[in-house]
Amino acid sequence: MPAPPADLVPRSAVASYPTNFAAMARSDFKAITTRGEQLMRTVLPMYLRSVHR
């Protein structure tokens, strides 16, 4: 990752979460969705630049 956000949710906080999302606690949901959004905001500009060349 080129420049991870300073407040990036660590992979260790979400990597071992089971795939049964129905029983997900609000705090776990927040961690998983926040990390996904942070990663996309960081890497998406790289992909958009490469597509528009």
C-alpha positions in Angstrom: 0.0 0.0 0.0 1.5 3.3 -1.0 0.5 5.5 1.9 -1.8 3.8 4.5 -4.0 6.2 6.5 -2.7 7.0 10.0 -5.8 5.5 11.6 -6.0 2.3 9.4 -7.8 -0.5 11.2 -5.2 -3.2 11.6 -5.6 -6.4 9.6 -5.3 -8.3 12.9 -8.5 -6.7 14.1 -10.6 -8.1 11.3 -8.8 -11.0 9.7 -10.1 -13.8 11.9 -13.7 -12.7 11.9 -16.0 -15.6 11.0 -18.2 -15.3 7.9 -21.5 -15.5 9.8 -22.3 -11.8 9.5 -25.8 -12.2 10.9 -24.5 -12.3 14.4 -22.0 -9.4 14.0 -21.6 -7.0 16.8 -21.8 -3.3 15.8 -18.2 -2.7 16.8 -17.0 -5.5 14.6 -19.1 -4.3 11.7 -17.7 -0.8 12.1 -14.1 -2.2 12.1 -14.6 -4.3 9.0 -16.4 -1.7 7.0 -14.0 1.1 8.1 -11.0 -0.9 7.1 -12.5 -1.8 3.7 -13.3 1.9 3.0 -9.8 3.0 4.2 -8.2 0.5 1.9 -10.3 1.4 -1.1 -9.7 5.2 -0.6 -6.0 4.4 -0.5 -5.6 2.1 -3.5 -8.4 3.3 -5.8 -6.5 6.4 -7.0 -3.6 4.2 -8.1 -5.9 2.0 -10.3 -7.8 5.0 -11.7 -4.5 6.6 -12.8 -3.3 3.4 -14.5 -6.6 3.0 -16.4 -6.6 6.6 -17.7 -3.1 6.4 -19.2 
